[in-house]
Amino acid sequence: MGEQSHGPVLSFLVRHTWLTMRAEIGAELEGFGLTVPQFATLMMVRTSPGMSVAQLARSVGSTRQAANEMLAALVRDGLITRSPHATDRRTHQLHVTDRGSTRFEEALPAVLRREAELEAGLTREQREAALTWMSAVTAACREPAERCGEGASSKDGAGAAPAPQAR
């Protein structure tokens, strides 16, 4: 076998980490009747009530079609409402219902606890360095798309999380 002349490809390492973490968080969310994309949607819509499906799709890194399919279950379960936009009849605004807020608030401690368990082997400095690195790379990835007026989407539906926040 040939000698490796470079380090690991970070984009693949990040993806592997995300998929592994997503599976762990997904297992926690099962007990609350939520998937990772549904939890992310509740979080995003709570943060930006009235956002459109297109805005939601961009913020979670999916297509509008995938966002609509995922939203159908949240609407059916009474966790999200869609209402016509006051001035744009083609757009629907999304709002988290009281039931959706309750479900999110019930699930959040389990998600945060599992994240803390997964990070238990990290020092505070390592965690802060990781958050700084992820935020910087996220910003760098958005800059070219913003200059070109393009948005990012994800084919695997993994979704993009908002910039990590320190706890």
MDAnalysis code that builds the backbone (N, CA, C; Angstrom):
import MDAnalysis as mda
import numpy as np

u = mda.Universe.empty(501, n_residues=167, atom_resindex=np.repeat(np.arange(167), 3), trajectory=True)
u.add_TopologyAttr("name", ["N", "CA", "C"] * 167)
u.add_TopologyAttr("resid", np.arange(1, 168))
u.add_TopologyAttr("resname", ["MET", "GLY", "GLU", "GLN", "SER", "HIS", "GLY", "PRO", "VAL", "LEU", "SER", "PHE", "LEU", "VAL", "ARG", "HIS", "THR", "TRP", "LEU", "THR", "MET", "ARG", "ALA", "GLU", "ILE", "GLY", "ALA", "GLU", "LEU", "GLU", "GLY", "PHE", "GLY", "LEU", "THR", "VAL", "PRO", "GLN", "PHE", "ALA", "THR", "LEU", "MET", "MET", "VAL", "ARG", "THR", "SER", "PRO", "GLY", "MET", "SER", "VAL", "ALA", "GLN", "LEU", "ALA", "ARG", "SER", "VAL", "GLY", "SER", "THR", "ARG", "GLN", "ALA", "ALA", "ASN", "GLU", "MET", "LEU", "ALA", "ALA", "LEU", "VAL", "ARG", "ASP", "GLY", "LEU", "ILE", "THR", "ARG", "SER", "PRO", "HIS", "ALA", "THR", "ASP", "ARG", "ARG", "THR", "HIS", "GLN", "LEU", "HIS", "VAL", "THR", "ASP", "ARG", "GLY", "SER", "THR", "ARG", "PHE", "GLU", "GLU", "ALA", "LEU", "PRO", "ALA", "VAL", "LEU", "ARG", "ARG", "GLU", "ALA", "GLU", "LEU", "GLU", "ALA", "GLY", "LEU", "THR", "ARG", "GLU", "GLN", "ARG", "GLU", "ALA", "ALA", "LEU", "THR", "TRP", "MET", "SER", "ALA", "VAL", "THR", "ALA", "ALA", "CYS", "ARG", "GLU", "PRO", "ALA", "GLU", "ARG", "CYS", "GLY", "GLU", "GLY", "ALA", "SER", "SER", "LYS", "ASP", "GLY", "ALA", "GLY", "ALA", "ALA", "PRO", "ALA", "PRO", "GLN", "ALA", "ARG"])
u.atoms.positions = np.array([
    [0.837, -1.183, 0.000],
    [0.000, 0.000, 0.000],
    [0.871, 1.232, 0.000],
    [0.343, 2.276, -0.611],
    [1.090, 3.518, -0.691],
    [1.079, 4.263, 0.626],
    [2.075, 5.090, 0.778],
    [2.187, 5.895, 1.994],
    [1.245, 7.090, 1.891],
    [0.517, 7.376, 2.965],
    [-0.386, 8.517, 2.987],
    [0.423, 9.775, 3.227],
    [0.284, 10.748, 2.316],
    [1.086, 11.966, 2.414],
    [0.291, 13.150, 2.957],
    [-0.934, 12.901, 3.400],
    [-1.759, 13.996, 3.919],
    [-2.525, 13.490, 5.135],
    [-3.072, 14.424, 5.855],
    [-3.886, 14.068, 7.008],
    [-5.274, 13.660, 6.562],
    [-6.151, 13.457, 7.520],
    [-7.514, 13.071, 7.162],
    [-8.225, 14.190, 6.403],
    [-9.141, 13.811, 5.559],
    [-9.957, 14.785, 4.850],
    [-11.036, 15.231, 5.836],
    [-10.948, 16.485, 6.272],
    [-11.799, 16.962, 7.347],
    [-13.285, 16.911, 7.021],
    [-13.640, 17.192, 5.774],
    [-15.065, 17.173, 5.435],
    [-15.671, 15.789, 5.662],
    [-14.916, 14.734, 5.399],
    [-15.424, 13.380, 5.627],
    [-15.439, 13.046, 7.113],
    [-14.464, 13.513, 7.841],
    [-14.439, 13.303, 9.284],
    [-15.612, 14.020, 9.952],
    [-15.898, 15.249, 9.512],
    [-17.027, 15.997, 10.063],
    [-18.331, 15.271, 9.733],
    [-18.478, 14.804, 8.507],
    [-19.696, 14.087, 8.124],
    [-19.864, 12.821, 8.950],
    [-18.797, 12.071, 9.139],
    [-18.857, 10.849, 9.948],
    [-19.267, 11.187, 11.384],
    [-18.679, 12.249, 11.927],
    [-19.023, 12.679, 13.282],
    [-20.494, 13.055, 13.354],
    [-20.971, 13.839, 12.382],
    [-22.365, 14.261, 12.368],
    [-23.298, 13.060, 12.280],
    [-23.018, 12.125, 11.375],
    [-23.900, 10.970, 11.225],
    [-23.933, 10.127, 12.497],
    [-22.787, 9.980, 13.138],
    [-22.728, 9.217, 14.385],
    [-23.495, 9.940, 15.490],
    [-23.268, 11.245, 15.611],
    [-23.981, 12.035, 16.618],
    [-25.474, 12.060, 16.325],
    [-25.830, 12.192, 15.060],
    [-27.241, 12.229, 14.677],
    [-27.941, 10.942, 15.099],
    [-27.277, 9.815, 14.935],
    [-27.872, 8.540, 15.348],
    [-28.089, 8.517, 16.862],
    [-27.130, 9.015, 17.605],
    [-27.247, 9.055, 19.067],
    [-28.378, 9.983, 19.503],
    [-28.433, 11.166, 18.920],
    [-29.483, 12.136, 19.258],
    [-30.839, 11.601, 18.790],
    [-30.862, 10.981, 17.619],
    [-32.099, 10.390, 17.110],
    [-32.660, 9.342, 18.050],
    [-31.782, 8.548, 18.640],
    [-32.229, 7.539, 19.602],
    [-32.868, 8.202, 20.823],
    [-32.320, 9.319, 21.252],
    [-32.909, 10.062, 22.381],
    [-34.284, 10.612, 22.006],
    [-34.400, 11.122, 20.786],
    [-35.636, 11.769, 20.359],
    [-36.776, 10.791, 20.109],
    [-36.450, 9.524, 19.851],
    [-37.498, 8.532, 19.613],
    [-38.499, 8.491, 20.756],
    [-38.007, 8.622, 21.975],
    [-38.885, 8.586, 23.143],
    [-39.856, 9.757, 23.208],
    [-39.608, 10.780, 22.405],
    [-40.477, 11.958, 22.370],
    [-41.294, 12.016, 21.077],
    [-41.189, 10.956, 20.267],
    [-41.933, 10.908, 19.009],
    [-41.424, 11.882, 17.971],
    [-40.128, 12.220, 18.041],
    [-39.528, 13.174, 17.100],
    [-38.335, 12.553, 16.396],
    [-38.076, 13.048, 15.191],
    [-36.845, 12.732, 14.481],
    [-35.904, 13.925, 14.629],
    [-34.655, 13.750, 14.249],
    [-33.698, 14.859, 14.310],
    [-34.167, 16.031, 13.436],
    [-34.593, 15.802, 12.183],
    [-35.079, 16.938, 11.386],
    [-36.308, 17.620, 12.002],
    [-37.198, 16.857, 12.610],
    [-38.366, 17.460, 13.247],
    [-37.957, 18.310, 14.448],
    [-37.037, 17.800, 15.253],
    [-36.535, 18.565, 16.401],
    [-35.886, 19.862, 15.908],
    [-35.065, 19.759, 14.862],
    [-34.407, 20.946, 14.299],
    [-35.447, 21.942, 13.784],
    [-36.507, 21.432, 13.169],
    [-37.558, 22.305, 12.656],
    [-38.260, 23.038, 13.791],
    [-38.605, 22.327, 14.853],
    [-39.234, 22.985, 16.000],
    [-38.309, 24.067, 16.557],
    [-37.019, 23.758, 16.633],
    [-36.050, 24.735, 17.144],
    [-35.985, 25.963, 16.235],
    [-35.912, 25.752, 14.931],
    [-35.787, 26.864, 13.988],
    [-37.054, 27.724, 13.957],
    [-38.217, 27.096, 13.936],
    [-39.465, 27.852, 13.849],
    [-39.740, 28.577, 15.170],
    [-39.341, 27.997, 16.290],
    [-39.467, 28.709, 17.569],
    [-38.587, 29.961, 17.559],
    [-37.411, 29.835, 16.957],
    [-36.471, 30.960, 16.888],
    [-36.969, 32.036, 15.923],
    [-37.596, 31.615, 14.824],
    [-38.063, 32.552, 13.787],
    [-39.511, 32.264, 13.432],
    [-40.448, 32.584, 14.330],
    [-41.860, 32.318, 14.024],
    [-42.286, 33.057, 12.760],
    [-43.108, 32.377, 11.960],
    [-43.595, 32.983, 10.730],
    [-42.710, 32.720, 9.530],
    [-41.622, 31.977, 9.721],
    [-40.756, 31.693, 8.579],
    [-41.511, 30.856, 7.556],
    [-41.061, 30.951, 6.307],
    [-41.694, 30.201, 5.222],
    [-41.043, 28.824, 5.109],
    [-41.673, 27.964, 4.320],
    [-41.112, 26.636, 4.080],
    [-39.749, 26.762, 3.397],
    [-39.634, 27.693, 2.447],
    [-38.353, 27.892, 1.754],
    [-37.270, 28.339, 2.735],
    [-37.613, 29.243, 3.647],
    [-36.637, 29.690, 4.651],
    [-36.251, 28.535, 5.564],
    [-37.227, 27.736, 5.962],
    [-36.941, 26.572, 6.808],
    [-36.006, 25.611, 6.073],
    [-36.315, 25.322, 4.818],
    [-35.488, 24.393, 4.041],
    [-34.047, 24.888, 3.977],
    [-33.863, 26.178, 3.729],
    [-32.500, 26.726, 3.693],
    [-31.819, 26.599, 5.054],
    [-32.535, 26.868, 6.125],
    [-31.893, 26.878, 7.438],
    [-31.569, 25.482, 7.948],
    [-32.301, 24.458, 7.496],
    [-31.965, 23.095, 7.917],
    [-31.226, 22.325, 6.827],
    [-30.948, 22.996, 5.708],
    [-30.138, 22.389, 4.653],
    [-30.845, 21.293, 3.885],
    [-32.146, 21.477, 3.621],
    [-32.869, 20.481, 2.833],
    [-33.546, 21.164, 1.654],
    [-34.221, 20.374, 0.859],
    [-35.003, 20.927, -0.243],
    [-36.386, 21.328, 0.288],
    [-37.092, 22.150, -0.471],
    [-38.461, 22.520, -0.071],
    [-39.349, 21.292, -0.038],
    [-39.161, 20.391, -1.003],
    [-39.975, 19.180, -1.042],
    [-39.753, 18.347, 0.219],
    [-38.500, 18.144, 0.604],
    [-38.204, 17.370, 1.821],
    [-38.761, 18.072, 3.062],
    [-38.635, 19.402, 3.099],
    [-39.169, 20.158, 4.233],
    [-40.692, 20.016, 4.296],
    [-41.357, 20.085, 3.156],
    [-42.814, 19.920, 3.131],
    [-43.243, 18.539, 3.614],
    [-42.521, 17.513, 3.200],
    [-42.842, 16.148, 3.633],
    [-42.675, 16.007, 5.146],
    [-41.593, 16.556, 5.672],
    [-41.346, 16.475, 7.099],
    [-42.374, 17.307, 7.871],
    [-42.727, 18.486, 7.334],
    [-43.713, 19.353, 7.980],
    [-45.087, 18.697, 8.054],
    [-45.430, 17.889, 7.066],
    [-46.746, 17.243, 7.058],
    [-46.969, 16.447, 8.343],
    [-45.951, 15.736, 8.806],
    [-46.087, 14.965, 10.045],
    [-46.220, 15.883, 11.257],
    [-45.459, 16.981, 11.275],
    [-45.541, 17.917, 12.401],
    [-46.909, 18.601, 12.448],
    [-47.456, 18.934, 11.283],
    [-48.789, 19.546, 11.221],
    [-49.828, 18.516, 11.654],
    [-49.722, 17.303, 11.133],
    [-50.660, 16.226, 11.485],
    [-50.682, 15.977, 12.997],
    [-49.500, 16.050, 13.624],
    [-49.396, 15.804, 15.064],
    [-49.714, 17.034, 15.910],
    [-50.062, 18.143, 15.246],
    [-50.451, 19.351, 15.964],
    [-49.289, 20.103, 16.599],
    [-48.070, 19.918, 16.060],
    [-46.884, 20.561, 16.628],
    [-46.526, 21.861, 15.904],
    [-46.962, 21.979, 14.659],
    [-46.679, 23.151, 13.807],
    [-47.978, 23.515, 13.107],
    [-48.167, 24.808, 12.872],
    [-49.281, 25.246, 12.021],
    [-48.708, 25.968, 10.812],
    [-49.448, 25.874, 9.720],
    [-49.142, 26.625, 8.499],
    [-50.299, 27.582, 8.291],
    [-49.975, 28.832, 8.069],
    [-51.035, 29.798, 7.786],
    [-50.623, 30.616, 6.576],
    [-51.604, 31.020, 5.766],
    [-51.277, 31.810, 4.579],
    [-50.590, 33.120, 4.978],
    [-49.614, 33.502, 4.179],
    [-48.924, 34.780, 4.386],
    [-49.903, 35.903, 4.060],
    [-49.824, 36.981, 4.820],
    [-50.773, 38.092, 4.653],
    [-50.685, 38.757, 3.280],
    [-49.489, 38.818, 2.689],
    [-49.331, 39.541, 1.423],
    [-48.868, 38.676, 0.256],
    [-48.442, 37.446, 0.511],
    [-47.949, 36.569, -0.552],
    [-48.750, 35.269, -0.514],
    [-49.740, 35.145, -1.371],
    [-50.636, 33.997, -1.314],
    [-49.950, 32.668, -1.629],
    [-48.753, 32.708, -2.217],
    [-48.019, 31.472, -2.523],
    [-47.236, 30.952, -1.324],
    [-47.106, 31.772, -0.284],
    [-46.260, 31.434, 0.856],
    [-47.106, 31.137, 2.089],
    [-46.675, 30.145, 2.840],
    [-47.290, 29.841, 4.126],
    [-46.292, 30.142, 5.230],
    [-46.801, 30.703, 6.312],
    [-45.956, 30.974, 7.478],
    [-46.095, 29.817, 8.462],
    [-44.982, 29.502, 9.101],
    [-44.945, 28.394, 10.045],
    [-44.886, 28.918, 11.471],
    [-45.627, 28.258, 12.338],
    [-45.628, 28.614, 13.756],
    [-45.662, 27.332, 14.576],
    [-44.935, 27.329, 15.681],
    [-44.968, 26.199, 16.607],
    [-46.195, 26.373, 17.493],
    [-46.948, 25.304, 17.664],
    [-48.121, 25.342, 18.534],
    [-47.668, 25.198, 19.993],
    [-48.596, 25.405, 20.903],
    [-48.285, 25.177, 22.319],
    [-47.841, 23.738, 22.528],
    [-48.513, 22.814, 21.863],
    [-48.150, 21.395, 21.957],
    [-46.729, 21.159, 21.423],
    [-46.400, 21.840, 20.318],
    [-45.058, 21.718, 19.756],
    [-44.002, 22.289, 20.681],
    [-44.292, 23.427, 21.307],
    [-43.346, 24.020, 22.267],
    [-43.130, 23.095, 23.454],
    [-44.218, 22.505, 23.941],
    [-44.109, 21.576, 25.062],
    [-43.251, 20.375, 24.684],
    [-43.502, 19.818, 23.493],
    [-42.727, 18.644, 23.050],
    [-41.250, 19.003, 22.924],
    [-40.959, 20.173, 22.341],
    [-39.572, 20.614, 22.202],
    [-38.930, 20.768, 23.583],
    [-39.614, 21.437, 24.500],
    [-39.074, 21.664, 25.851],
    [-38.871, 20.362, 26.607],
    [-39.713, 19.369, 26.347],
    [-39.537, 18.056, 26.982],
    [-38.325, 17.335, 26.411],
    [-38.111, 17.447, 25.101],
    [-37.021, 16.729, 24.432],
    [-35.663, 17.400, 24.621],
    [-35.639, 18.714, 24.738],
    [-34.379, 19.453, 24.791],
    [-33.436, 18.967, 25.895],
    [-33.883, 18.764, 27.132],
    [-32.948, 18.294, 28.164],
    [-32.306, 16.947, 27.819],
    [-33.055, 16.055, 27.180],
    [-32.500, 14.758, 26.792],
    [-31.423, 14.932, 25.729],
    [-31.668, 15.834, 24.777],
    [-30.680, 16.101, 23.724],
    [-29.422, 16.708, 24.342],
    [-29.595, 17.709, 25.187],
    [-28.436, 18.359, 25.817],
    [-27.666, 17.394, 26.715],
    [-28.389, 16.531, 27.431],
    [-27.723, 15.536, 28.284],
    [-26.890, 14.574, 27.436],
    [-27.463, 14.102, 26.331],
    [-26.728, 13.156, 25.477],
    [-25.531, 13.829, 24.829],
    [-25.678, 15.079, 24.412],
    [-24.530, 15.814, 23.863],
    [-23.431, 15.933, 24.920],
    [-23.813, 16.253, 26.141],
    [-22.827, 16.380, 27.223],
    [-22.122, 15.051, 27.466],
    [-22.866, 13.948, 27.405],
    [-22.248, 12.635, 27.574],
    [-21.239, 12.357, 26.458],
    [-21.604, 12.714, 25.235],
    [-20.713, 12.486, 24.095],
    [-19.463, 13.354, 24.174],
    [-19.583, 14.518, 24.807],
    [-18.457, 15.460, 24.926],
    [-17.681, 15.290, 26.225],
    [-18.044, 14.324, 27.025],
    [-17.454, 14.175, 28.365],
    [-15.930, 14.052, 28.337],
    [-15.376, 13.500, 27.291],
    [-13.931, 13.323, 27.198],
    [-13.185, 14.562, 26.722],
    [-13.895, 15.644, 26.463],
    [-13.263, 16.869, 25.985],
    [-13.054, 17.853, 27.136],
    [-11.967, 18.566, 27.062],
    [-11.778, 19.669, 28.007],
    [-12.616, 20.850, 27.535],
    [-12.803, 21.824, 28.398],
    [-13.538, 23.038, 28.024],
    [-12.851, 23.729, 26.844],
    [-11.522, 23.750, 26.871],
    [-10.765, 24.390, 25.792],
    [-10.952, 23.657, 24.472],
    [-10.972, 22.324, 24.514],
    [-11.181, 21.559, 23.284],
    [-12.572, 21.822, 22.709],
    [-13.569, 21.867, 23.574],
    [-14.928, 22.125, 23.123],
    [-15.028, 23.524, 22.528],
    [-14.453, 24.514, 23.189],
    [-14.497, 25.885, 22.674],
    [-13.760, 25.994, 21.345],
    [-12.633, 25.292, 21.216],
    [-11.890, 25.308, 19.948],
    [-12.723, 24.673, 18.833],
    [-13.417, 23.580, 19.149],
    [-14.268, 22.924, 18.149],
    [-15.404, 23.853, 17.725],
    [-16.038, 24.518, 18.684],
    [-17.122, 25.447, 18.361],
    [-16.626, 26.612, 17.514],
    [-15.466, 27.127, 17.865],
    [-14.883, 28.226, 17.098],
    [-14.589, 27.781, 15.675],
    [-13.994, 26.607, 15.524],
    [-13.659, 26.076, 14.208],
    [-14.930, 25.852, 13.384],
    [-15.952, 25.210, 13.975],
    [-17.188, 24.948, 13.232],
    [-17.868, 26.247, 12.801],
    [-17.894, 27.224, 13.676],
    [-18.509, 28.510, 13.337],
    [-17.756, 29.201, 12.210],
    [-16.422, 29.164, 12.254],
    [-15.610, 29.810, 11.223],
    [-15.786, 29.120, 9.867],
    [-15.800, 27.795, 9.861],
    [-15.968, 27.064, 8.602],
    [-17.375, 27.294, 8.051],
    [-18.374, 27.296, 8.931],
    [-19.742, 27.566, 8.487],
    [-19.831, 28.939, 7.828],
    [-19.234, 29.937, 8.462],
    [-19.245, 31.290, 7.898],
    [-18.509, 31.326, 6.559],
    [-17.375, 30.653, 6.469],
    [-16.609, 30.637, 5.225],
    [-17.386, 29.947, 4.106],
    [-18.139, 28.902, 4.445],
    [-18.934, 28.200, 3.435],
    [-20.099, 29.044, 2.955],
    [-20.649, 29.889, 3.812],
    [-21.784, 30.725, 3.436],
    [-21.365, 31.916, 2.597],
    [-20.165, 32.416, 2.778],
    [-19.727, 33.625, 2.073],
    [-19.834, 33.502, 0.563],
    [-19.287, 32.451, -0.074],
    [-19.399, 32.384, -1.543],
    [-20.852, 32.277, -2.001],
    [-21.687, 31.525, -1.282],
    [-23.085, 31.373, -1.678],
    [-23.810, 32.710, -1.570],
    [-23.516, 33.483, -0.543],
    [-24.169, 34.771, -0.376],
    [-23.734, 35.748, -1.465],
    [-22.464, 35.699, -1.858],
    [-21.986, 36.580, -2.922],
    [-22.644, 36.235, -4.246],
    [-22.904, 34.946, -4.469],
    [-23.480, 34.494, -5.737],
    [-24.993, 34.418, -5.682],
    [-25.598, 34.665, -4.525],
    [-27.044, 34.583, -4.391],
    [-27.564, 33.165, -4.419],
    [-26.727, 32.210, -4.060],
    [-27.130, 30.810, -4.062],
    [-27.352, 30.350, -2.639],
    [-28.187, 29.332, -2.488],
    [-28.401, 28.717, -1.179],
    [-27.851, 27.307, -1.198],
    [-27.577, 26.763, -0.034],
    [-27.083, 25.398, 0.079],
    [-28.248, 24.467, 0.322],
    [-28.122, 23.247, -0.170],
    [-29.112, 22.226, 0.141],
    [-28.393, 20.914, 0.348],
    [-29.092, 20.004, 0.970],
    [-28.507, 18.718, 1.304],
    [-29.297, 17.612, 0.637],
    [-28.627, 16.737, -0.076],
    [-29.307, 15.640, -0.732],
    [-29.634, 14.517, 0.224],
    [-28.848, 14.355, 1.295],
    [-29.099, 13.252, 2.213],
    [-30.031, 13.640, 3.344],
    [-30.508, 14.901, 3.349],
    [-31.448, 15.330, 4.361],
    [-30.846, 15.447, 5.742],
    [-29.524, 15.411, 5.824],
    [-28.887, 15.461, 7.136],
    [-29.174, 16.779, 7.819],
    [-29.365, 17.815, 7.051],
    [-29.715, 19.113, 7.631],
    [-28.503, 19.834, 8.167],
    [-28.588, 21.112, 8.143],
    [-27.543, 21.946, 8.681],
    [-28.030, 22.554, 9.966],
    [-27.242, 22.497, 10.962],
    [-27.612, 23.079, 12.248],
    [-27.255, 24.540, 12.271],
    [-27.915, 25.301, 13.100],
    [-27.496, 26.695, 13.268],
    [-26.110, 26.718, 13.872],
    [-25.464, 27.859, 13.817],
    [-24.122, 27.970, 14.373],
    [-24.118, 27.482, 15.806],
    [-23.141, 26.657, 16.182],
    [-23.093, 26.106, 17.534],
    [-22.983, 27.214, 18.573],
    [-23.654, 27.010, 19.666],
    [-23.632, 27.976, 20.767],
    [-22.934, 27.337, 21.964],
    [-22.121, 28.113, 22.637],
    [-21.469, 27.629, 23.853],
    [-22.509, 27.494, 24.943],
    [-22.324, 26.503, 25.803],
    [-23.252, 26.313, 26.927],
    [-22.677, 26.880, 28.181],
])
